């Protein structure tokens, strides 16, 4: 069994920096429910937005 690798992802654009944890928390807050099994997040820095898909069905977005 491979050892767990600790990772950190930070998207930097302009004067902003957003971590993966921040994106996940913002998507969960924007969705507003707790029935999340799958969460996909697509970041578009040029638009200042992130788009999410919950459970391969519900879509939405939030500002970065």
Helices and strands as residue ranges (DSSP letters): E 10-13, E 16-19, H 20-31, E 39-44, E 49-54, E 58-63
